[in-house]
Amino acid sequence: MEYRIIKSPSKGTLDILFRRKGSSSTTSIENYDAIGLVQGRLIDMVFAADIAEKAAGVVVEDIKGHCPQNLIMIAIFGDTASVEAAVNEIKDKVNAARKGEAL
């Protein structure tokens, strides 16, 4: 899995993500301080989305792409502290799950 956090995303960055959103959302993605981007296999992204939403007050969106390796990406929208907390929680729990630790 790969992780990135964008603090104070530009309008152009938000436009790219809005155009690539995989589903319509009832929540606007335009007024957030930060975006966490996580890319990996589908099973890991569903797991990561669940972790993020439980860890912090964030909104998670599926981002469509054209990846021949069948990787997908999720975007985690929220204030900077919440996005950082969500991404850190994802890293911790995914690593624990890979080691076979109980969650």
Backbone as a ProteinNet text record, in pm:
[ID]
protein_1_A
[PRIMARY]
MEYRIIKSPSKGTLDILFRRKGSSSTTSIENYDAIGLVQGRLIDMVFAADIAEKAAGVVVEDIKGHCPQNLIMIAIFGDTASVEAAVNEIKDKVNAARKGEAL
[TERTIARY]
84.5	0	88.8	37.2	106.4	16.6	79.8	7.5	64	-23.9	17	-86	-40	-131.1	-105.8	-212.6	-204.8	-269.8	-190.9	-243.2	-279.3	-389.2	-439	-441.9	-522.9	-525.8	-572	-512	-548.9	-683.1	-743.6	-870.3	-852.3	-739.9	-714.2	-706.8	-643.9	-635.9	-774.9	-854.7	-991.4	-1073.3	-1052.4	-1122.6	-1086.5	-958.3	-915.4	-985.2	-983.9	-1046	-1197.1	-1259.8	-1404.5	-1442.1	-1365.2	-1392.1	-1369.7	-1282	-1247.5	-1320.9	-1408.1	-1484.4	-1562.8	-1560.4	-1626.9	-1776.5	-1825.1	-1968.1	-2012.5	-2140.8	-2191.4	-2196	-2180.2	-2176.2	-2271.4	-2326.7	-2412.5	-2329.2	-2200.5	-2111.3	-2020.2	-2012.9	-1924.2	-1779	-1690.9	-1549.3	-1468.5	-1532.7	-1463.5	-1408.9	-1452	-1412.3	-1339.2	-1234	-1156.3	-1013.4	-951.1	-814.5	-709.9	-742.5	-643.1	-710.8	-629.4	-675.1	-568.9	-611	-521.2	-549.9	-446.9	-461.7	-397.3	-473.1	-423.4	-452.5	-349.9	-366.3	-321.5	-399.3	-364.3	-467.7	-466.5	-562.2	-701.2	-803.2	-941.6	-969.1	-927.5	-954.5	-892.8	-772.4	-707.1	-774.5	-827.3	-890.7	-1024.6	-1099.3	-1225.1	-1193.6	-1093.2	-1047.5	-1001.2	-922.3	-869.8	-981.1	-1080.1	-1191.6	-1266.3	-1288.9	-1357.7	-1276.1	-1146.9	-1058.9	-1062.1	-1049.1	-1043.9	-1171	-1285.7	-1411.6	-1435.1	-1386.4	-1400.4	-1299.6	-1184.4	-1076.2	-1095.7	-1157.6	-1164.5	-1285.1	-1322.5	-1435.2	-1395.7	-1383.2	-1341.5	-1446.3	-1435.1	-1519.4	-1427.6	-1464.9	-1383.2	-1456.3	-1383.9	-1439.5	-1352.1	-1414.8	-1345.9	-1303.9	-1178.9	-1128.7	-1098.8	-1163.4	-1146.7	-1013.6	-955.2	-830.2	-823	-711.8	-688.5	-557	-558.3	-436.6	-435.1	-339.5	-334.5	-305.3	-253.3	-226.5	-347.8	-462.1	-586.1	-575.5	-494.8	-489.3	-599	-650.9	-749.1	-701.8	-768.6	-730.4	-853.9	-833.6	-936.8	-879.4	-968.4	-931.2	-1003.8	-929.9	-982.3	-983.8	-1101.7	-1119.2	-1151.3	-1086.5	-1116.3	-1020.7	-1024.9	-926	-792.1	-684.5	-550.8	-526.3	-560.1	-535.9	-615.1	-738.8	-821.6	-769.6	-728	-673.9	-544.5	-457.3	-332.8	-361.1	-456.6	-492	-547.7	-632.3	-691.8	-585.3	-493.9	-388.4	-295.9	-260.2	-175.4	-244.1	-372.6	-448.6	-454.2	-471	-470.7	-336.8	-227.9	-94.6	-78.7	-115	-98.6	-182	-308.9	-397.9	-370.7	-333.3	-299.8	-172.5	-73.3	48.6	19.5	-64.9	-101.4	-175.6	-266.1	-341.1	-249.3	-151.7	-55.5	30.4	53.5	131.1	45.5	-86	-177.3	-221.6	-199.6	-240.9	-390.8	-452.3	-595.9	-617.5	-726.9	-756.5	-867.5
-117.6	0	123.5	225.9	354.2	458.2	554.7	656.1	794	892.4	1032.2	1118.7	1230.1	1328.3	1461.6	1523.5	1655.3	1754.2	1847.4	1951.1	2073	2135.5	2251.8	2224	2127	2092.1	2209.1	2219.3	2325.6	2293.7	2394.4	2373.9	2273.3	2280.3	2186.2	2042.4	2021.2	1886.7	1836.4	1921.9	1883.1	1852.7	1930.4	1905.6	1768.5	1733.8	1602.2	1491.8	1502.4	1398.8	1392.9	1509.7	1512.5	1442.4	1466.8	1402.1	1251.3	1204.9	1063.5	987.5	1055.5	987.1	872.3	759.4	641.5	639.3	718.7	717	857	880.4	1009.9	1009.1	1123.9	1135.2	1244.2	1228.2	1332	1435.7	1409.4	1500.4	1570.6	1701.7	1778.3	1750.3	1742	1720	1847.1	1960.1	2082.8	2164.3	2141.5	2228.5	2154.1	2083	2010	2060.3	2053.1	2100.9	2007.3	1877.6	1779.6	1662.3	1592.4	1472	1364.2	1248.8	1134.5	1045.4	1005.2	915.4	782.3	675	541.9	454.9	385.5	301.5	159.6	63.2	-76	-168.1	-293.7	-392.4	-364.2	-408.9	-382.3	-425	-544.6	-594	-500.7	-452	-360.7	-224.5	-177.8	-46.4	-46.2	-153.9	-162.9	-165.8	-242.9	-250.1	-111.8	-44.1	88	191.6	187.4	282.1	264.9	141.3	114.1	165.6	139.1	186.4	338.3	405.1	552.1	612.8	562.3	620.9	595.9	484.2	455.6	532.2	566.6	629.6	778.7	844.5	990.9	1039	1163.2	1222.5	1260	1160.2	1182.3	1127.5	1168.5	1117.2	1041.2	918.5	836.5	819.4	841.1	826.1	732.2	652	566.4	654.2	641.1	719.8	624.5	648.3	562.2	589.7	483.7	495.8	391.8	389.3	293.6	222.6	132.5	66.9	-78	-114.7	-252.8	-355.4	-311.4	-403	-420.6	-363.6	-372.5	-310.7	-207.3	-132.9	-27.1	5.8	113.4	215.1	329.6	434.1	485.8	517.9	588.7	724.5	821.1	953.3	975.9	1023.3	1047.5	1198.4	1255.8	1400.5	1438.2	1544.2	1592	1702.5	1738.2	1834.4	1761.7	1837.6	1779.8	1676.3	1708.3	1614.6	1485.1	1495.1	1375.7	1289	1351.2	1275	1205.7	1277.2	1216.1	1099.9	1117.8	1010.9	889.9	914.4	804.9	727.4	798.9	731.6	653.2	710.5	638.6	514	523.6	407.5	298.6	338.9	243	169.7	245.1	184	82.8	123.2	36.1	-91.3	-77	-193.1	-285	-230	-314.5	-394.1	-328.1	-400.5	-509	-480	-579.6	-696.9	-667.4	-774.2	-863.2	-802.9	-881.2	-971.5	-931.1	-1012.5	-1116.2	-1111.6	-1206.6	-1170.7	-1046.7	-1001.4	-976.2	-1002.2	-976.3	-825.6	-782.3	-637.4	-602.9
0	0	0	-64	-64	0.8	68.5	143.5	111.4	99.2	84.8	156.2	211.6	270.9	201.9	155.3	93.1	189.4	240.2	329.2	244.9	275.1	200.6	50.7	7.2	-135.5	-221.5	-339.4	-432.8	-497.5	-558.5	-627.9	-740.9	-811.1	-919.9	-871.5	-756.2	-698.5	-662.3	-601.1	-566.5	-691.8	-797	-923.7	-980.6	-979.1	-1027.7	-950.2	-818.8	-736.3	-756	-768.9	-789.5	-919.5	-1026.5	-1154.8	-1149.1	-1061	-1055.4	-944.5	-872.6	-767.8	-828.8	-760	-812.3	-790.9	-698.6	-671.2	-632.7	-647.2	-602.8	-450.9	-393.7	-249.2	-204.3	-88	-32.6	41.7	59.1	129.4	29.9	38.5	-48.7	-11.1	-111.2	-82.3	-101.8	-110.9	-147.9	-31.8	89.9	200	310.3	274.3	372.8	375.2	492.4	510.6	451.7	446.2	403.5	333.4	254.3	185.7	207.3	253.3	260.5	141.2	70.2	-43.9	-7.2	-27.3	3.1	-118.6	-167.3	-284.8	-252.9	-300.7	-279.6	-341.6	-298.6	-349	-291.7	-362.6	-323.2	-179.6	-142.1	-6.6	98	71	164.9	168.3	54.3	50.7	124	114.9	190	339.8	376.9	516.1	562.8	479.6	513.9	528.2	440.7	448.9	580.8	620.2	746.2	864.7	863.5	970.8	978.6	865	862.5	919.7	876	922.6	1071.2	1123.3	1266	1350.6	1292.6	1368	1388.5	1292.4	1298.1	1218	1238.5	1165.8	1024.9	939.1	800.9	705.2	579.6	471.7	377.6	342.4	252.7	120.4	11.6	-123	-204.8	-288.3	-384.2	-502.2	-546	-658.1	-773.6	-886.4	-1003.8	-1072.1	-1127.4	-1200.4	-1309.9	-1379.1	-1487.3	-1459.2	-1363.7	-1321.5	-1369.7	-1452.2	-1501.9	-1391.9	-1278.3	-1167.5	-1076.8	-1115.7	-1038.7	-899.8	-886.3	-761.5	-764.7	-650	-642.4	-539.6	-536.1	-442.6	-371	-243.9	-169	-130	-115.9	-67.9	64	161.5	295.7	315.9	329.3	340.8	484.9	535	669.6	709.2	837.3	885.5	894.8	898.8	891.2	1001.1	1124.2	1235	1217.5	1171.9	1153.2	1039.4	929.6	816.3	857.5	928.1	974.5	1069.7	1160.6	1253.6	1179.5	1080.2	1003.7	926.6	860.2	782.5	875.9	989.4	1084.9	1138.9	1165.2	1214.1	1106.4	981.5	870.7	867	870.1	866.2	979.7	1101.3	1217.6	1205.8	1170.1	1166.9	1048.3	934.4	819.2	849.8	910.7	947.4	1050.6	1147.2	1248.3	1184.9	1092.5	1026.4	943.6	879.3	799.8	887.3	1010.8	1103.2	1174.3	1145.7	1207.1	1346.8	1386.9	1520.7	1521.9	1635.9	1651.6	1657.2	1591.9	1590.7	1686.2
[MASK]
+++++++++++++++++++++++++++++++++++++++++++++++++++++++++++++++++++++++++++++++++++++++++++++++++++++++

